[in-house]
């Protein structure tokens, strides 16, 4: 159903990664994910072990057990995982593009050797503590603090909407110091550090989402990420995660589209399959166009990234455009399925609900609109 045959532009290695992740997803995730979503759970340790064996964690990083693959290969893996559920792609993204990238980019050699090999193997899990209850789109206003105490540090504050928070072995926590914003590695079990799951979600239910509380958390001096100085450090990690969403949203939309095409071909009304009606074909045609455009956008930005030419503005373009396109596809697919579209017997409403969260996290639709607005006009309009 890919009219543009976009995957024909992939290398043999990229197609192999696509097929490997699809096979893993089909066996280990697809048969169970609707139940996980309904129960509000994700078997992270079991999945992490398998995903680690496949080299999916930090796959775009080099050394320390990481695969060192290209940006498009990473994007394709994100696409295939999110075709199952956004929560699964988010799990991989937070581990690799946020927590591992922060350590790889800004950590000391000792920190890298302590954490990265186990994280790449899936035996250690990480999370990324930036967002706060009162500071989402404006992380510069963060209230979490770190003050010097002899040779060490004491952290106080809280973080909200943290994927993998309660299951992580280490949290990358961003805090305000007298020298500005810095990153710290907080191992699970450190006195004063607690993580509780956020319940009653109607989106990303097959994902662990937590609140982190830091109450007088004492850390040694070597817990500081030495290369992380200022807000640019965590924002650089976020750009890596946003890149994965550009591809991932295509996967979620593709599943909705394929479900709609299959359903329309077998559901009969007025004596023939609804796929034979003009209004249904119009919906499917526009869904195909949206998917084709989103797929081309993802591939183009991926190739730019591999060439070292991708800009944050281009990543914002891709995240904004592709998530909005995916939401439109999911909603149209739901109308084709009619009342069946709201049940978990089909994946459409699950993806539609998840995409509402994807629209918000890693930069809201509004923030990415303003990023593009500044790129167009040269005038920042955030305040």
N, C-alpha and C positions, 0 to 999 in steps of 0.2 A: 504493500500500500504506500510505499515511499516513492511517489511519482518522480521526484528529483534525483533519486538514487544517490543520496548524499554519502552514504557509507562507502560508495565506490571510491571516494576520495581518501579513504583511510589507508594507512600502510598495512602490510601483512601483520606486523606486530600489534597494531591497534585493533585489527579485526580479531586476532587471537585473544586479546584481552576482553574484547566485547563478548566473544563466544564463551570464554571461561567464566566470566561474571554471570552471564545469562544462565549457564548450566548450574552454577552454585545457587543462584536465586531460585531457579525452577525447582530444585531439590530441597533446599534448606529453608526457604522463606515463603514462596508463593502459596504452598498448601496451608500455611499456619498464620499468615500475617493478619487476616481478617479476625481471627480469634484473638490474637495479641491485641489488636486495636480495640476490640470489644471489651476485653478484660483490662485494658490500660496497662500493658506490660510489654517488655522486650527482654528475651533471654540473652543479655549482653555478653556474659562470660562465654557461653557456648558459641555464640556467633563470632565473638572476638577471636577465639581460637582458630576457627575455620578461616576467617578473613585474614588473620595473620599469616596462615600457611600460604594463602594466595598472594601475599605481598601487597595487600590493599592499603595498609596503614602507612602514611607518609610516602606513598609510592612516587611522588614527584621530588623527594629529597634524596640526597646522595650520602652514602656512607652510613655507618652505625646500623647496618641491617636493612636499610631502606633500598627500594628497587631502583631509584634514580631514573625513572621513566619520564617521558615528555608530557607537556601540558595536555595535549589532546588525549593521550592514553589515560591520564587521570580523569579528564572530563568524561570520556566514554564510560569508565568505571562508575562514575557518579550517575550518569544517565541510566545505566542498566540497573543500578541499585534503587534509584528513585522510581524506576518503572514498577518496582514492587511496593515501595512505600517511602515517603519523604523521611520518615523517622530513621530508616536504615541508612540512607545517604547522609543524614545529619549526624548519625553515630560515627560514620567513617570520617566525615568532614571535620567534626570537632576534635577527634583524635589526631588526625593527620595534618589538616590545614591550619588548625588553631593551636592546640597544645604542643604537638611535636614541632610545628614550624617555629613557634616562639622559642622553644629550647634550642632547636637547630640554628636559628638565626641569631639569637641573643644570649645563649647560654655559654658558660665556661666549658672547657673540655671535660672537666670532672662531671659536670651536670649532664652533658651529652652522653658520656659513657655510662652514667648511672641509670639514666631513664630511657634513652632512645632505643637501644636494642630490644628491651622488653616491650616497649610500646609498639615497635614495628612488628614484633612477633605476636602481639595481641595478648601477652601474658600480663602486661601492665596497662592500665587505662588512665587517661587524663581528661581534664576539663579545663575550660577557659573562663575565668571569672572577671568579666569587664562590666556587663550591664548591672545596674543597681535599681532598686525599687523606684527611686525618684529621678534616675538619670539613665534614660535609654538612648534617645537620639543625640543627646548632648553629653557624651562621656567625659568631656573636659570638666564638668561640674561634679565629678565623683566625690563622694563623702568618705569613702574608705581611706584610712590613713595608715601609714607606717612610720613609726618614730624610732630613732636609734636608742638602744639600751646597752651601753657598754660596747661590746664587739658585735652584738646582735641587733635584732629588730623586734618590735612589738606591733602587731596589726590589729586594727579594730574597724569593724564595718560590716557590710552585708552585700551580697550579690544575688540577683534574681534572674530567673529564666535560664538557668545554666544546664545545658544538655550534658548528660553523663555525671552530673555533680555528685550524686549519692553513691555512685559505683566506682568513682575514680580513685586511683591509687595516689595521684598527685593532682593538685589544682594549680594552674597558672593564674595567680591573682594579681590584679593591677591596683595599685594604691598610690595615694598622694604622699610624698615625702617633702622635706624642706627643700629638696633640690628639684622638685617636679614629680611627674608621674613615673613610677618604676614598676617592674614586674618581679614577682616573688614566686618561688616554688614552695607550696605548702603540702607536705605529705599527709595522706589520710591518717587519722588517729592522733594528730598533733593536738595537745590539750588546748581547749578553747575554740577549736575548729569543728563545726558541725554542718551537716548537709541533710536537708529533709526534702522529700519529694513533693512536688506540686500536684494536687489531685483535682478531680472534677474537670479535667480538660475535655473539650469536644473536638480538638484538633491535635495532631501529633501524639495520639494516644499510645502508639507503638514506639514510644521514645521515653527515656528517663529525663525528666525535667525537674530541676531542683532549685532550692534556695540555699545559699551558703551564708553562714553566720561566723564572723570572726570576732571573738570576745577575748581580748588580751592574748592573742596568739603569739607566743615567743618563738622566734626563728633564729638560727645561727647566721652569722654574717654571710656565709656562702650560699644562703637561700636566695640572695639577690641575683637577678639575671644581669650580668655585668654589661651586656651590650644594649640593653633596653633603656633608652633615655627619651622621655617625653611621650606624648600621645601618638606620635608617628609610629612607634613600635607596635602597639596593639592594632592600630588601624592598618598597618602593613599585613598583619596576620589575617585581619578581616577581609582584605582584598583577595587573599588566596581562597578563603571560604566562599566568598561571593562568586568567584570564578567557577567553582564547582556547581553552584546553583544554576548558572547559565545553562550547563548541560543537564543537570538533574531535572529541571523543570520540563525539559523536552521529554524525558523518560516518563514522568507522571502523565503528561498530556498524551503521549503515544499510547499508553495503556488505556486511557479513557477513550481515545479515538478508535483503537482496535476493538474494544468492547462494543462500541456503538455500531461499528460496521458489521460485526458478527451478529449482534442482536437484530439490527434492521433487516438482515438477510433471512432471518428465521421467524420473526414476529409478523404474523399475518393479521391484517385488518381490511375489511371491505373486499375480501376474496383474493388478496395478493400480499406479498411481503411489503412492509412499509418502506423498504429500500427502493421500491419502484415508484414511489411518490415524489413529485418534484420538490416539495418543501423539505423532505428528508434529504434528498440528494444535494440540495442547496446547502444545508447544514454541514453535510459531510465534505462538500467541496471546500467550504470556507475553513473547516477544521484542517483539511489537508494543506491548504495554503498557509495557515497559521503555523502548522508544524514544520513545513518546509522552510519558511522564513526564520523560524526560531532555530532550526537545525543549522542553517547556513550562518546565522549570526554566531552561534556557539563555535562552529568550526573555524570561522574567520578570526574570532578573538583568540581562540586557542592557538592558531598558527602565528598570530602576532605575538602571543606570549612566548612561544617557543623561540621566536626570533629576537626576543628581548625588547619588543617594541610596544607591547600592550600598556595602556595608560589606565589609571584609576577611573577616568571618565568613560573609557570604553567598557570597562568592567561594569560600571554603573548602568551604562546603556544596555548591556546584555542582561543584567539582572532585572532591570525594570521592564524591558520589552518582553523577555521570555517568560517571566512569571505571570505577567498580565495575559500573555497569549495562552499560557497553560490554563489559567483560570477560565478564560473564555471557552476553551476547548472542553474542559470538564463540565461546565454548565450546559453547553450545547449537548454534550453526550448524555447528560442527565435527562434532558427533555426527550431525547430519542428513546431512552429506556422507560419513560413514563414513570408510573408508580414504582416499578421495579428498580428504578434508579436510586431510590433512597434507602435500599436495603444493603446489608453487607454481603449478600449473596453475589453481588457484583462489586467491582472495585471503585466505581465512579464516585459515589458520595464520599468515600474514604479519602480519595485523592483530592476531591473538591474541598473538603474540610481541611486537609493538611496544607493545601496551597494557600489558604487564608493566613496560616502562620508563616509560610515561606515568603509571602508578600511583605510581612512585617519584619522578620528577623534578618540579620546581617544588613541592616539599613532599610528603613521603611520606604514605601513607594514615594512618599513626599520628599524624603532626604535625597533619594537618587534623582528625582525630578529637579531638585535644586542644584545638585551637582552638575547636571546637564545644562540647567539654566545659566549657571556661572560660566560653564565652558562656552556657551553660545554668546553671552553678552559681556563676559569679563567682569560682571558685577555680582559679588556674593549677596545672597538674600536670605541667609539663615536666621537672621535676627531682625 
